[in-house]
Amino acid sequence: MNHEKVAGLIRELLIELGEDPEREGLLKTPQRVAASLAFLSSGYHADIEQLINGAIFTQEAHNMVIARDIEVYSMCEHHMLPFFGRCHIGYIPNGKIFGVSKLARMVDMFARRLQIQERLTEQIAHAIMDSIDAEGVGVIIEAQHLCMMMRGVEKQNSLMTTSAVLGSFRKRLATRNEFLTLISRPRH
């Protein structure tokens, strides 16, 4: 991303909105917004193999592995407003497991793009499945969307839930139910 070009565009946007970009509080806003957008869109330039960085380990485990309540922050591609919430991931290994931080990093990688929640959920599930050839994968995201809260219908307490289930999570109802039960338990 060309930071100077983006900063110039933000400066023009401020003028179009009726603001004075020379006002003290806005002097550095174009550069700050450009830096912010670079961070929030860094997922476009991330590579899944580099992100995993060899943190896949051989383990003859065939029981469910769950990482829940992973914070997720993304930008709606329709209005470029944030959506945020929690991501729950479950997978059944097929001889390979991830270093646990890699699951959170995958969430961030796909979330740091202009997104829709449905696609984000699917991308995470497929990345896990493809990276370790898991027996099954389940991903659930629960998020609030500022495009629904700040504008449009202005529904402050709305929560969108999306899920993606692959392999045994799709084929076996008992596996899917175990995942749903385990992520629903209260934290202690």
Backbone as CSV, one residue per row, in Angstrom:
resi,resn,N_x,N_y,N_z,CA_x,CA_y,CA_z,C_x,C_y,C_z
1,MET,0.846,-1.176,0.000,0.000,0.000,0.000,0.894,1.242,0.000
2,ASN,0.544,2.198,-0.806,1.275,3.454,-0.881,0.715,4.400,0.186
3,HIS,1.413,4.522,1.321,0.926,5.302,2.462,0.690,6.765,2.104
4,GLU,1.608,7.358,1.350,1.460,8.781,1.009,0.235,9.009,0.130
5,LYS,0.008,8.112,-0.821,-1.158,8.241,-1.699,-2.443,8.105,-0.889
6,VAL,-2.496,7.111,-0.013,-3.688,6.910,0.825,-3.896,8.120,1.740
7,ALA,-2.832,8.625,2.339,-2.950,9.816,3.200,-3.504,10.992,2.411
8,GLY,-3.052,11.160,1.168,-3.577,12.229,0.318,-5.063,12.058,0.032
9,LEU,-5.470,10.814,-0.201,-6.892,10.540,-0.440,-7.726,10.824,0.813
10,ILE,-7.201,10.498,1.965,-7.907,10.768,3.222,-8.026,12.274,3.436
11,ARG,-6.983,12.998,3.104,-7.023,14.467,3.215,-8.133,15.018,2.321
12,GLU,-8.217,14.505,1.070,-9.286,14.925,0.154,-10.659,14.562,0.716
13,LEU,-10.765,13.389,1.313,-12.029,12.958,1.905,-12.457,13.903,3.022
14,LEU,-11.516,14.299,3.857,-11.833,15.251,4.937,-12.410,16.542,4.368
15,ILE,-11.824,17.017,3.290,-12.337,18.240,2.644,-13.749,18.012,2.110
16,GLU,-13.970,16.870,1.459,-15.298,16.547,0.910,-16.352,16.436,2.006
17,LEU,-15.935,15.995,3.190,-16.862,15.890,4.315,-17.181,17.246,4.939
18,GLY,-16.453,18.293,4.527,-16.674,19.624,5.074,-15.720,19.982,6.194
19,GLU,-14.656,19.206,6.346,-13.678,19.455,7.406,-12.500,20.251,6.871
20,ASP,-11.746,20.770,7.788,-10.520,21.495,7.460,-9.335,20.631,7.869
21,PRO,-8.638,20.010,6.906,-7.516,19.144,7.260,-6.337,19.885,7.883
22,GLU,-6.392,21.213,7.895,-5.338,22.004,8.534,-5.658,22.298,9.998
23,ARG,-6.859,21.910,10.421,-7.244,22.092,11.823,-6.322,21.244,12.691
24,GLU,-5.954,21.754,13.862,-4.965,21.110,14.723,-5.242,19.614,14.931
25,GLY,-6.471,19.273,15.269,-6.801,17.876,15.558,-6.749,16.963,14.351
26,LEU,-6.749,17.541,13.140,-6.762,16.735,11.919,-5.440,16.756,11.155
27,LEU,-4.467,17.510,11.637,-3.211,17.663,10.894,-2.564,16.324,10.536
28,LYS,-2.536,15.404,11.467,-1.876,14.118,11.221,-2.868,12.981,10.968
29,THR,-4.150,13.321,10.893,-5.169,12.290,10.681,-4.956,11.518,9.379
30,PRO,-4.660,12.151,8.260,-4.452,11.353,7.041,-3.358,10.291,7.193
31,GLN,-2.257,10.627,7.853,-1.186,9.656,8.043,-1.600,8.554,9.026
32,ARG,-2.334,8.949,10.079,-2.797,7.947,11.051,-3.781,6.981,10.411
33,VAL,-4.702,7.503,9.592,-5.682,6.634,8.924,-4.976,5.711,7.936
34,ALA,-4.003,6.221,7.206,-3.251,5.383,6.264,-2.546,4.245,7.009
35,ALA,-1.920,4.553,8.140,-1.250,3.513,8.935,-2.265,2.508,9.477
36,SER,-3.394,3.013,9.914,-4.442,2.134,10.428,-4.957,1.196,9.339
37,LEU,-5.216,1.726,8.161,-5.696,0.896,7.053,-4.651,-0.125,6.620
38,ALA,-3.385,0.239,6.679,-2.330,-0.720,6.341,-2.377,-1.908,7.299
39,PHE,-2.538,-1.637,8.594,-2.633,-2.714,9.584,-3.905,-3.533,9.377
40,LEU,-5.040,-2.844,9.200,-6.332,-3.531,9.092,-6.467,-4.336,7.804
41,SER,-5.621,-4.083,6.838,-5.665,-4.846,5.586,-4.416,-5.706,5.387
42,SER,-3.641,-5.896,6.429,-2.387,-6.652,6.325,-2.593,-8.120,5.972
43,GLY,-3.789,-8.634,6.147,-4.076,-10.022,5.800,-3.961,-10.319,4.321
44,TYR,-4.107,-9.291,3.486,-3.948,-9.496,2.044,-2.526,-9.918,1.682
45,HIS,-1.572,-9.532,2.493,-0.170,-9.782,2.187,0.418,-10.919,3.017
46,ALA,-0.400,-11.557,3.822,0.073,-12.664,4.664,0.023,-13.976,3.879
47,ASP,0.925,-14.860,4.216,1.004,-16.172,3.588,0.775,-17.225,4.674
48,ILE,-0.142,-18.136,4.439,-0.519,-19.125,5.454,0.677,-19.988,5.867
49,GLU,1.528,-20.364,4.933,2.684,-21.203,5.279,3.675,-20.447,6.148
50,GLN,3.902,-19.175,5.834,4.788,-18.372,6.675,4.170,-18.146,8.040
51,LEU,2.857,-17.958,8.077,2.166,-17.749,9.348,2.308,-18.982,10.245
52,ILE,2.103,-20.163,9.684,2.219,-21.406,10.462,3.669,-21.656,10.857
53,ASN,4.597,-21.321,9.972,6.029,-21.354,10.273,6.485,-22.684,10.891
54,GLY,5.988,-23.774,10.329,6.423,-25.088,10.793,5.823,-25.552,12.109
55,ALA,4.887,-24.789,12.676,4.300,-25.151,13.974,3.154,-26.153,13.814
56,ILE,3.430,-27.202,13.052,2.526,-28.350,12.930,3.318,-29.536,13.458
57,PHE,2.705,-30.243,14.399,3.431,-31.301,15.100,2.724,-32.643,14.961
58,THR,3.509,-33.701,14.885,2.963,-35.048,14.814,2.458,-35.439,16.191
59,GLN,1.217,-35.855,16.236,0.614,-36.289,17.493,-0.531,-37.230,17.151
60,GLU,-0.456,-38.433,17.646,-1.512,-39.412,17.381,-2.715,-39.131,18.281
61,ALA,-3.284,-37.983,18.131,-4.495,-37.609,18.866,-5.658,-37.636,17.887
62,HIS,-6.751,-38.186,18.332,-7.948,-38.227,17.487,-9.149,-37.699,18.256
63,ASN,-8.868,-36.888,19.266,-9.928,-36.258,20.045,-10.019,-34.793,19.653
64,MET,-11.140,-34.199,19.978,-11.382,-32.826,19.578,-10.462,-31.849,20.292
65,VAL,-9.926,-30.912,19.524,-9.110,-29.811,20.034,-9.932,-28.546,19.823
66,ILE,-10.079,-27.746,20.876,-10.907,-26.538,20.771,-10.141,-25.330,21.282
67,ALA,-10.195,-24.262,20.521,-9.747,-22.938,20.967,-10.980,-22.049,20.838
68,ARG,-11.419,-21.498,21.957,-12.649,-20.712,21.901,-12.415,-19.293,22.397
69,ASP,-13.360,-18.456,22.089,-13.328,-17.054,22.513,-12.110,-16.304,21.984
70,ILE,-11.705,-16.618,20.760,-10.625,-15.883,20.108,-11.225,-14.563,19.614
71,GLU,-10.656,-13.450,20.068,-11.188,-12.159,19.629,-10.981,-12.009,18.132
72,VAL,-11.995,-11.460,17.474,-11.904,-11.217,16.036,-12.366,-9.787,15.761
73,TYR,-11.567,-9.080,14.971,-11.870,-7.722,14.543,-11.661,-7.662,13.041
74,SER,-12.673,-7.201,12.320,-12.543,-7.116,10.876,-13.298,-5.891,10.378
75,MET,-13.250,-5.697,9.072,-13.921,-4.565,8.437,-14.899,-5.102,7.402
76,CYS,-16.148,-4.691,7.526,-17.198,-5.060,6.582,-16.853,-4.498,5.202
77,GLU,-16.890,-5.347,4.196,-16.540,-4.884,2.853,-17.625,-4.011,2.231
78,HIS,-18.826,-4.036,2.772,-19.917,-3.243,2.189,-19.888,-1.782,2.618
79,HIS,-19.500,-1.513,3.873,-19.513,-0.143,4.393,-18.173,0.294,4.961
80,MET,-17.211,-0.623,4.975,-15.888,-0.369,5.567,-16.011,0.111,7.008
81,LEU,-16.916,-0.524,7.734,-17.059,-0.297,9.164,-16.680,-1.586,9.875
82,PRO,-16.214,-1.486,11.118,-15.775,-2.686,11.830,-16.909,-3.646,12.193
83,PHE,-16.546,-4.914,12.249,-17.352,-5.895,12.977,-16.390,-6.645,13.881
84,PHE,-16.904,-7.082,15.014,-16.024,-7.659,16.033,-16.801,-8.660,16.863
85,GLY,-16.073,-9.607,17.417,-16.718,-10.615,18.252,-15.749,-11.700,18.652
86,ARG,-16.274,-12.942,18.650,-15.491,-14.087,19.104,-15.550,-15.200,18.067
87,CYS,-14.438,-15.900,17.962,-14.341,-17.042,17.055,-14.047,-18.281,17.893
88,HIS,-14.760,-19.347,17.605,-14.543,-20.634,18.271,-14.110,-21.631,17.196
89,ILE,-13.028,-22.334,17.461,-12.493,-23.293,16.499,-12.380,-24.650,17.176
90,GLY,-12.830,-25.671,16.478,-12.631,-27.044,16.921,-12.132,-27.872,15.745
91,TYR,-11.239,-28.802,16.024,-10.821,-29.716,14.964,-10.464,-31.058,15.571
92,ILE,-10.578,-32.076,14.764,-10.153,-33.415,15.158,-8.924,-33.740,14.320
93,PRO,-7.770,-33.886,14.972,-6.522,-34.137,14.248,-6.544,-35.485,13.531
94,ASN,-5.731,-35.570,12.528,-5.523,-36.813,11.800,-4.016,-37.081,11.795
95,GLY,-3.423,-37.049,13.010,-1.993,-37.282,13.144,-1.159,-36.014,13.226
96,LYS,-1.785,-34.845,13.020,-1.059,-33.575,13.082,-1.876,-32.564,13.882
97,ILE,-1.168,-31.756,14.683,-1.813,-30.689,15.450,-1.057,-29.377,15.225
98,PHE,-1.737,-28.269,15.514,-1.135,-26.944,15.411,-0.563,-26.511,16.748
99,GLY,0.459,-25.679,16.719,0.791,-24.885,17.890,-0.410,-23.974,18.111
100,VAL,-0.915,-23.890,19.324,-2.211,-23.263,19.577,-2.282,-21.805,19.126
101,SER,-1.198,-21.065,19.208,-1.256,-19.658,18.800,-1.513,-19.510,17.306
102,LYS,-1.225,-20.542,16.534,-1.417,-20.458,15.086,-2.894,-20.340,14.729
103,LEU,-3.773,-20.899,15.555,-5.208,-20.768,15.283,-5.638,-19.307,15.395
104,ALA,-5.182,-18.631,16.439,-5.510,-17.213,16.606,-4.888,-16.390,15.486
105,ARG,-3.689,-16.738,15.071,-3.034,-16.004,13.991,-3.772,-16.178,12.664
106,MET,-4.323,-17.378,12.437,-5.126,-17.596,11.224,-6.369,-16.718,11.231
107,VAL,-7.021,-16.647,12.390,-8.195,-15.784,12.515,-7.819,-14.357,12.135
108,ASP,-6.730,-13.855,12.701,-6.285,-12.490,12.402,-5.939,-12.315,10.930
109,MET,-5.260,-13.279,10.351,-4.840,-13.159,8.956,-6.038,-12.938,8.035
110,PHE,-7.079,-13.751,8.215,-8.246,-13.629,7.339,-9.134,-12.442,7.733
111,ALA,-9.122,-12.069,9.018,-9.939,-10.940,9.468,-9.360,-9.606,9.014
112,ARG,-8.062,-9.547,8.797,-7.425,-8.281,8.397,-7.481,-8.103,6.885
113,ARG,-8.703,-8.147,6.403,-9.042,-7.912,5.006,-10.448,-7.328,5.024
114,LEU,-10.858,-6.706,3.939,-12.272,-6.353,3.841,-13.017,-7.669,3.752
115,GLN,-14.032,-7.856,4.579,-14.632,-9.175,4.731,-16.140,-9.111,4.836
116,ILE,-16.723,-10.274,4.673,-18.058,-10.562,5.167,-17.877,-11.725,6.133
117,GLN,-18.687,-11.763,7.160,-18.497,-12.758,8.217,-18.615,-14.179,7.678
118,GLU,-19.516,-14.389,6.736,-19.712,-15.728,6.184,-18.434,-16.245,5.520
119,ARG,-17.789,-15.404,4.720,-16.557,-15.804,4.039,-15.427,-16.011,5.038
120,LEU,-15.325,-15.125,6.002,-14.284,-15.227,7.026,-14.359,-16.582,7.727
121,THR,-15.548,-16.987,8.106,-15.756,-18.267,8.798,-15.289,-19.426,7.926
122,GLU,-15.683,-19.401,6.654,-15.292,-20.461,5.715,-13.782,-20.489,5.488
123,GLN,-13.170,-19.321,5.326,-11.730,-19.274,5.064,-10.932,-19.885,6.210
124,ILE,-11.325,-19.575,7.430,-10.618,-20.126,8.588,-10.759,-21.647,8.608
125,ALA,-11.976,-22.133,8.415,-12.217,-23.584,8.450,-11.404,-24.310,7.373
126,HIS,-11.416,-23.796,6.163,-10.686,-24.452,5.071,-9.175,-24.384,5.281
127,ALA,-8.679,-23.285,5.824,-7.233,-23.174,6.074,-6.783,-24.224,7.086
128,ILE,-7.576,-24.440,8.112,-7.238,-25.456,9.120,-7.281,-26.843,8.495
129,MET,-8.376,-27.128,7.792,-8.550,-28.439,7.174,-7.420,-28.736,6.189
130,ASP,-7.118,-27.762,5.348,-6.102,-27.967,4.306,-4.696,-28.061,4.885
131,SER,-4.416,-27.347,5.963,-3.057,-27.306,6.515,-2.647,-28.589,7.210
132,ILE,-3.596,-29.257,7.867,-3.219,-30.470,8.615,-4.029,-31.701,8.207
133,ASP,-4.825,-31.580,7.149,-5.656,-32.698,6.697,-6.451,-33.270,7.871
134,ALA,-7.106,-32.371,8.597,-7.862,-32.767,9.791,-9.003,-33.709,9.425
135,GLU,-9.394,-34.504,10.400,-10.553,-35.386,10.218,-11.828,-34.546,10.097
136,GLY,-11.857,-33.451,10.844,-13.010,-32.558,10.795,-12.668,-31.219,11.412
137,VAL,-13.414,-30.188,11.007,-13.196,-28.833,11.508,-14.548,-28.162,11.700
138,GLY,-14.650,-27.417,12.799,-15.819,-26.569,13.029,-15.351,-25.183,13.429
139,VAL,-15.944,-24.159,12.834,-15.629,-22.774,13.167,-16.943,-22.026,13.338
140,ILE,-17.063,-21.310,14.432,-18.234,-20.473,14.683,-17.734,-19.074,15.019
141,ILE,-18.340,-18.082,14.391,-18.039,-16.692,14.713,-19.332,-16.010,15.131
142,GLU,-19.261,-15.311,16.272,-20.364,-14.491,16.767,-19.853,-13.055,16.756
143,ALA,-20.533,-12.172,16.018,-19.991,-10.814,15.888,-21.089,-9.761,15.836
144,GLN,-20.712,-8.577,16.286,-21.543,-7.390,16.172,-20.987,-6.557,15.035
145,HIS,-21.882,-5.979,14.254,-21.495,-5.222,13.068,-21.881,-3.762,13.244
146,LEU,-20.879,-2.880,13.225,-21.173,-1.454,13.382,-22.003,-0.913,12.229
147,CYS,-21.964,-1.555,11.069,-22.805,-1.096,9.962,-24.285,-1.304,10.283
148,MET,-24.593,-2.227,11.176,-25.977,-2.423,11.629,-26.290,-1.601,12.867
149,MET,-25.274,-1.238,13.616,-25.485,-0.550,14.883,-25.458,0.971,14.744
150,MET,-24.552,1.480,13.927,-24.340,2.929,13.827,-25.179,3.594,12.744
151,ARG,-25.630,2.828,11.779,-26.342,3.390,10.635,-27.440,2.414,10.232
152,GLY,-28.114,2.675,9.167,-29.117,1.737,8.664,-30.184,1.438,9.697
153,VAL,-30.332,0.180,10.078,-31.406,-0.231,10.996,-31.132,0.128,12.448
154,GLU,-29.890,0.462,12.783,-29.498,0.897,14.130,-29.975,-0.057,15.229
155,LYS,-29.626,-1.305,15.088,-29.978,-2.341,16.069,-28.769,-2.608,16.954
156,GLN,-28.818,-2.096,18.172,-27.661,-2.102,19.071,-27.320,-3.463,19.665
157,ASN,-28.277,-4.337,19.780,-28.030,-5.611,20.455,-28.017,-6.802,19.507
158,SER,-27.880,-6.532,18.230,-27.887,-7.624,17.256,-26.543,-8.356,17.280
159,LEU,-26.605,-9.635,17.057,-25.425,-10.486,17.029,-25.589,-11.447,15.864
160,MET,-24.605,-11.494,15.004,-24.655,-12.413,13.869,-23.778,-13.614,14.181
161,THR,-24.304,-14.803,13.928,-23.566,-16.041,14.158,-23.444,-16.788,12.837
162,THR,-22.213,-17.181,12.508,-21.974,-17.982,11.309,-21.181,-19.216,11.708
163,SER,-21.371,-20.281,10.948,-20.624,-21.502,11.222,-20.173,-22.134,9.917
164,ALA,-19.071,-22.851,10.014,-18.572,-23.672,8.909,-18.166,-24.997,9.519
165,VAL,-18.680,-26.072,8.981,-18.337,-27.413,9.460,-17.865,-28.246,8.275
166,LEU,-16.742,-28.900,8.463,-16.129,-29.699,7.399,-15.800,-31.091,7.931
167,GLY,-15.727,-32.047,7.041,-15.343,-33.410,7.405,-16.295,-34.018,8.407
168,SER,-15.746,-34.601,9.479,-16.576,-35.303,10.462,-17.539,-34.375,11.192
169,PHE,-17.247,-33.081,11.251,-18.178,-32.137,11.884,-19.441,-32.003,11.036
170,ARG,-19.314,-32.213,9.742,-20.475,-32.153,8.850,-21.179,-33.507,8.791
171,LYS,-20.398,-34.579,8.789,-20.948,-35.915,8.563,-21.573,-36.533,9.805
172,ARG,-21.036,-36.191,10.991,-21.504,-36.861,12.213,-22.145,-35.846,13.156
173,LEU,-23.403,-36.017,13.393,-24.157,-35.121,14.261,-23.587,-35.130,15.682
174,ALA,-23.137,-36.282,16.160,-22.581,-36.363,17.522,-21.325,-35.498,17.652
175,THR,-20.502,-35.474,16.618,-19.286,-34.654,16.645,-19.648,-33.178,16.679
176,ARG,-20.583,-32.799,15.833,-21.017,-31.396,15.799,-21.635,-31.001,17.135
177,ASN,-22.451,-31.854,17.712,-23.085,-31.554,19.002,-22.063,-31.448,20.130
178,GLU,-21.031,-32.309,20.109,-19.979,-32.221,21.122,-19.288,-30.854,21.036
179,PHE,-18.974,-30.412,19.832,-18.344,-29.110,19.619,-19.238,-27.993,20.167
180,LEU,-20.500,-28.013,19.818,-21.426,-26.963,20.276,-21.560,-26.966,21.793
181,THR,-21.600,-28.141,22.385,-21.696,-28.242,23.847,-20.441,-27.674,24.525
182,LEU,-19.284,-28.040,24.009,-18.035,-27.615,24.634,-17.788,-26.105,24.523
183,ILE,-18.195,-25.493,23.410,-17.980,-24.048,23.294,-19.031,-23.255,24.059
184,SER,-20.107,-23.920,24.461,-21.185,-23.239,25.177,-20.986,-23.233,26.680
185,ARG,-20.054,-24.019,27.177,-19.825,-24.083,28.625,-19.327,-22.746,29.151
186,PRO,-19.798,-22.366,30.341,-19.284,-21.121,30.933,-17.821,-21.241,31.292
187,ARG,-17.118,-20.132,31.218,-15.704,-20.122,31.606,-15.617,-20.035,33.121
188,HIS,-14.595,-20.635,33.676,-14.412,-20.592,35.136,-13.282,-19.694,35.495
